[in-house]
Amino acid sequence: MIGAKRLQRLRRISWALFSSQFAYMLEYRAEIALWALSGVLPLIMLALWQAADQGLGLSFNQLSRYFIAAFVVRQFTVVWLIHVFEEDVLQGKLSPLLLQPVHPLWRYFAAHVAEQATRIPFVALMLTLLAAIQANLMWWPGWSHLLLAVASIIWVFLLRFLLQSLIAMLCFWSERAAALDRLMMIPYLFLSGLVAPLQFYPAWLQKLAACTPFPSMVAFPASLLAGEATNIGAGFAALAGWCGVLLPASMLMWIRGVRRYAAMGA
């Protein structure tokens, strides 16, 4: 009975957080539309690679599907926690959140989920326009690949949120923690498969990328969504493994960071 009551309470809190954040995000739907448009880098790379010499191991259809899939993956795995968290720490907005019974990170998480939900119509509209311009670019990956792709995108979002949470905790020690996130964008763009499929890279660079979480963030879910052959077990194992490493690391940094934050008189 106690477990059922706790589960019901958790459900009510989760829905309250999501609905309030969703309503808040709807107020800024014009800005969210601009955010969605700013994530068209994979489509730009698609145009560039289509104009390049074909002989790289992927057909025109495979290349098109991969970059369109990468565009979808990118749209629904955007995380901006570090920027709002840094502002809240520097301006003292985090202090009242620490006094409330809900962990502050749950509020940020709910805001991210709500923002991603508001992106759905904008992404659907952009894909519709793309299909109207060039209908042969669209495809159906099949239900199995689609469900696996959706599951992988959820895992990628969790992974990116945990990674940025870990970086965000540095705000307790530094006023410029967001600079590290901007620096991390360089290996993310290059090693994730966002600017080029990893098959195009030399073997040694593919091995280097495999030692990082970045290929799991774009290349793996994009390959699933594009209907390409990929090692599904290894892909999900990598996502779960990186999440398993980042979660306790983030929690440890949070505990130490809050102690420091409180010690400074917040």
VEXKE-335861 format. One line per 10 residues: number of its first residue (from 0); their letters; for each residue x, y, z of C-alpha. Coordinates in nm, 4 decimals. Example, Ala and Ser with C-alpha at 12.3 -4.5 7.8 and 13.67 -1.06 7.14 Angstrom:
<recs>
0	as	1.2300/-0.4500/0.7800; 1.3670/-0.1060/0.7140 .
</recs>
This chain:
<recs>
0	migakrlqrl	0.0000/0.0000/0.0000; 0.2822/0.2384/0.0906; 0.4565/0.1617/-0.2348; 0.1378/0.2311/-0.4305; 0.0865/0.5630/-0.2490; 0.4427/0.6674/-0.3197; 0.4060/0.5723/-0.6829; 0.0827/0.7703/-0.7095; 0.2444/1.0714/-0.5427; 0.5420/1.0469/-0.7774 .
10	rriswalfss	0.3045/1.0342/-1.0739; 0.1196/1.3453/-0.9544; 0.4427/1.5364/-0.8970; 0.5828/1.4331/-1.2348; 0.2664/1.5371/-1.4165; 0.2520/1.8689/-1.2290; 0.6128/1.9452/-1.3181; 0.5674/1.8493/-1.6823; 0.2357/2.0308/-1.7329; 0.3604/2.3520/-1.5718 .
20	qfaymleyra	0.6829/2.3485/-1.7710; 0.4940/2.2627/-2.0903; 0.2641/2.5621/-2.0398; 0.5692/2.7786/-1.9759; 0.7395/2.6550/-2.2927; 0.4288/2.7231/-2.5002; 0.4637/3.0894/-2.4073; 0.7968/3.0861/-2.5882; 0.6938/2.8733/-2.8860; 0.8301/3.1313/-3.1323 .
30	eialwalsgv	1.1726/3.1032/-2.9704; 1.1473/2.7235/-2.9683; 1.0743/2.7356/-3.3413; 1.4000/2.9261/-3.3865; 1.5806/2.6680/-3.1732; 1.4412/2.3934/-3.3925; 1.5569/2.5769/-3.7046; 1.9031/2.6208/-3.5543; 1.9414/2.2415/-3.5437; 1.9537/2.1967/-3.9214 .
40	lplimlalwq	2.3295/2.1273/-3.9304; 2.2766/1.7630/-4.0406; 2.0656/1.8834/-4.3343; 2.3394/2.1277/-4.4311; 2.5949/1.8476/-4.4126; 2.3625/1.6342/-4.6259; 2.3696/1.8974/-4.8992; 2.7484/1.9200/-4.8783; 2.8076/1.5441/-4.8912; 2.5606/1.5019/-5.1752 .
50	aadqglglsf	2.7626/1.7507/-5.3763; 3.0878/1.5735/-5.2912; 3.2352/1.2829/-5.4797; 3.0286/0.9666/-5.4272; 3.2573/0.6740/-5.3627; 3.2664/0.6793/-4.9884; 3.0778/0.3555/-4.9321; 2.7250/0.4939/-4.8961; 2.4637/0.5354/-5.1670; 2.2676/0.8556/-5.2178 .
60	nqlsryfiaa	1.9656/0.7113/-5.0357; 2.1731/0.5814/-4.7450; 2.3470/0.9167/-4.7054; 2.0187/1.1075/-4.7217; 1.8471/0.8832/-4.4697; 2.1400/0.8998/-4.2287; 2.1561/1.2793/-4.2174; 1.7787/1.3224/-4.1966; 1.7774/1.0692/-3.9128; 2.0642/1.2595/-3.7465 .
70	fvvrqftvvw	1.8574/1.5763/-3.7779; 1.5659/1.4113/-3.5944; 1.7964/1.2676/-3.3274; 1.9610/1.6044/-3.2738; 1.6242/1.7806/-3.2393; 1.5068/1.5565/-2.9569; 1.8327/1.5268/-2.7627; 1.9158/1.8943/-2.7144; 2.0210/1.9749/-2.3574; 2.0799/2.3309/-2.2325 .
80	lihvfeedvl	2.0994/2.2647/-1.8592; 2.4422/2.4197/-1.8059; 2.3358/2.7646/-1.9245; 2.0262/2.8014/-1.7061; 2.1912/2.6292/-1.4084; 2.4924/2.8623/-1.4236; 2.2604/3.1629/-1.4236; 2.0603/3.0264/-1.1300; 2.3740/2.9638/-0.9241; 2.5326/3.3015/-0.9975 .
90	qgklsplllq	2.2122/3.4950/-0.9315; 2.1107/3.2953/-0.6252; 1.7938/3.1550/-0.7857; 1.8979/2.8063/-0.6812; 1.8604/2.8873/-0.3093; 1.4773/2.8765/-0.2880; 1.4735/2.5601/-0.4999; 1.6911/2.3856/-0.2412; 1.4270/2.4523/0.0245; 1.1538/2.2730/-0.1698 .
100	pvhplwryfa	1.0848/1.8980/-0.1366; 1.1450/1.8282/-0.5065; 1.5070/1.7905/-0.6123; 1.6015/2.0917/-0.8303; 1.7394/1.8695/-1.1057; 1.3927/1.7192/-1.1516; 1.2631/2.0666/-1.2351; 1.5320/2.1150/-1.4979; 1.4643/1.7681/-1.6329; 1.0894/1.8393/-1.6604 .
110	ahvaeqatri	1.1639/2.1664/-1.8397; 1.3761/1.9795/-2.0950; 1.1102/1.7152/-2.1551; 0.8439/1.9834/-2.1975; 1.0614/2.1769/-2.4406; 1.1199/1.8645/-2.6467; 0.7453/1.7996/-2.6587; 0.6848/2.1473/-2.7991; 0.9347/2.0747/-3.0776; 0.7261/1.7924/-3.2261 .
120	pfvalmltll	0.5034/2.0066/-3.4524; 0.7970/2.2147/-3.5739; 1.0048/1.9083/-3.6593; 0.7048/1.7471/-3.8296; 0.6531/2.0632/-4.0358; 1.0187/2.0750/-4.1434; 1.0121/1.7084/-4.2450; 0.6900/1.7684/-4.4391; 0.8477/2.0586/-4.6246; 1.1534/1.8453/-4.6978 .
130	aaiqanlmww	0.9312/1.5684/-4.8333; 0.7459/1.8210/-5.0500; 1.0724/1.9474/-5.1960; 1.2266/1.6058/-5.2547; 0.9856/1.3191/-5.1871; 1.2416/1.0439/-5.2485; 1.4284/1.1486/-4.9343; 1.1534/1.0107/-4.7084; 1.1366/0.6462/-4.6022; 0.9757/0.4146/-4.3473 .
140	pgwshlllav	1.2306/0.2298/-4.1309; 0.9850/-0.0379/-4.0167; 0.8193/-0.0668/-3.6784; 1.1034/-0.2586/-3.5139; 1.3697/-0.0081/-3.6168; 1.1389/0.2827/-3.5337; 1.0672/0.1596/-3.1806; 1.4329/0.0838/-3.1208; 1.5263/0.4271/-3.2540; 1.2770/0.5975/-3.0208 .
150	asiiwvfllr	1.4149/0.3986/-2.7271; 1.7711/0.4922/-2.8215; 1.6778/0.8619/-2.8534; 1.5347/0.8532/-2.5006; 1.8568/0.6950/-2.3755; 2.0649/0.9531/-2.5642; 1.8668/1.2339/-2.4063; 1.9305/1.0844/-2.0612; 2.2994/1.0458/-2.1425; 2.3348/1.4047/-2.2617 .
160	fllqsliaml	2.1415/1.5338/-1.9601; 2.3676/1.3421/-1.7206; 2.6821/1.4571/-1.9002; 2.5736/1.8189/-1.8889; 2.4624/1.7761/-1.5270; 2.8158/1.6718/-1.4408; 2.9547/1.9782/-1.6160; 2.6877/2.1996/-1.4585; 2.8024/2.0983/-1.1108; 3.1271/2.2836/-1.1794 .
170	cfwseraaal	2.9235/2.6035/-1.1456; 2.9624/2.5614/-0.7696; 3.3371/2.6145/-0.8115; 3.3623/2.8314/-1.1229; 3.1676/3.1197/-1.2753; 3.2535/3.0069/-1.6276; 3.1576/2.6403/-1.6275; 2.9551/2.6887/-1.9477; 3.2821/2.7495/-2.1315; 3.3721/2.3824/-2.0789 .
180	drlmmipylf	3.0424/2.2799/-2.2384; 3.1173/2.4960/-2.5422; 3.4630/2.3390/-2.5608; 3.3080/1.9909/-2.5503; 3.1012/2.0785/-2.8574; 3.4137/2.0349/-3.0711; 3.4655/1.6604/-3.0081; 3.0879/1.6138/-2.9972; 3.0417/1.7530/-3.3493; 3.3414/1.5662/-3.4868 .
190	lsglvaplqf	3.3160/1.2263/-3.3144; 2.9395/1.1834/-3.2845; 2.8719/1.1377/-3.6546; 2.6850/1.4667/-3.6817; 2.9007/1.6236/-3.9530; 2.9892/1.2973/-4.1297; 2.9079/0.9269/-4.0911; 3.1754/0.7552/-3.8866; 3.2350/0.5132/-4.1770; 3.4057/0.8008/-4.3575 .
200	ypawlqklaa	3.6712/0.8316/-4.0856; 4.0036/0.6445/-4.0765; 4.0047/0.3245/-3.8723; 4.2181/0.4741/-3.5947; 3.9777/0.7660/-3.5560; 3.6785/0.5322/-3.5422; 3.8494/0.3436/-3.2592; 3.9162/0.6708/-3.0774; 3.5537/0.7743/-3.1162; 3.4382/0.4376/-2.9792 .
210	ctpfpsmvaf	3.6204/0.5170/-2.6521; 3.3975/0.8216/-2.6004; 3.0212/0.8556/-2.5482; 2.9818/1.0742/-2.8566; 2.9041/0.8060/-3.1218; 2.6220/0.6814/-2.8984; 2.4681/1.0289/-2.9079; 2.4117/1.0536/-3.2842; 2.5604/0.7761/-3.4987; 2.3900/0.4849/-3.3222 .
220	pasllageat	2.0312/0.6209/-3.3001; 2.0587/0.7765/-3.6478; 2.1648/0.4426/-3.7951; 1.8698/0.2727/-3.6268; 1.6240/0.5331/-3.7521; 1.7719/0.5175/-4.1022; 1.7163/0.1410/-4.1050; 2.0855/0.0608/-4.1409; 2.2471/-0.2547/-4.0077; 2.4038/-0.1813/-3.6703 .
230	nigagfaala	2.5054/-0.3652/-3.3562; 2.1955/-0.3005/-3.1479; 2.3131/-0.4820/-2.8357; 2.6483/-0.3048/-2.8254; 2.4813/0.0310/-2.8914; 2.2360/0.0061/-2.6041; 2.5041/-0.1423/-2.3780; 2.7245/0.1611/-2.4443; 2.4371/0.3990/-2.3654; 2.3534/0.2172/-2.0425 .
240	gwcgvllpas	2.7201/0.1941/-1.9455; 2.7892/0.5649/-1.9910; 2.4692/0.6546/-1.8042; 2.5741/0.4190/-1.5253; 2.9063/0.6015/-1.4954; 2.7715/0.9566/-1.5193; 2.4769/0.9199/-1.2804; 2.6738/0.8507/-0.9598; 2.9438/1.0982/-1.0673; 2.6814/1.3707/-1.1113 .
250	mlmwirgvrr	2.5175/1.2921/-0.7773; 2.8527/1.2994/-0.5979; 2.9371/1.6351/-0.7551; 2.5930/1.7658/-0.6595; 2.6355/1.6697/-0.2933; 2.9789/1.8302/-0.2691; 2.8721/2.1324/-0.4712; 2.5640/2.2039/-0.2578; 2.7764/2.1839/0.0561; 3.0106/2.4423/-0.0899 .
260	yaamga	2.7168/2.6543/-0.2045; 2.5638/2.6489/0.1451; 2.9000/2.7201/0.3089; 2.9264/3.0411/0.1067; 2.6136/3.1736/0.2789; 2.3466/3.0826/0.0191 .
</recs>
